[in-house]
Amino acid sequence: MTTQSSLLNNNALAFIALSNEYRQALESARESERIPFVENMLRLLPRIYISATDLQLNQFLAEDAYLEGRLDEDFYDSVRRGVENLLGPDDTYLEVFEEDMKYSDTPIAASVSEGLADIFQVMYNLLDAIRDMPEEVVLSALVAVKDDFEAYWSRVLCNVLRALNHIRYTSTTADE
């Protein structure tokens, strides 16, 4: 019989733990104060980025690695609205790395809450999929998350991090 650590290395376990911490932070955003929430995201997001980058899953690459969407639209929207309400007018920022920006004369707006909710969806789906599952299923789910990270949400994370940094260090609200 194999032990839990035989296939799941420390990087994988750290990523799962950070995913859980992030999920909890987003689920409780409605009860948070603005600046402490932003500071928490500024601590979590770089660690998630590094942890996702450090996932060494090459030996487990599976072309059929797929993570089923388990988060329903209402819950996604509830999480997104919670962050949107918390950030208020600072939820919107100008997106400069959008591909369409090259061909546009007008700025392209993006939403911090939508970016955070998109990352939340990945974490939620991962954690829900791996609960009480064998290591092989966990590894397959991690491969799918890593693939999606490289293709999409790494960029979202970096863009949202820049916007959150701006909120943190230019905010003049009373909750600092």
Order of alpha helices (4+ residues) and beta strands (2+ residues): alpha-alpha-alpha-alpha-beta-beta-alpha-alpha-alpha
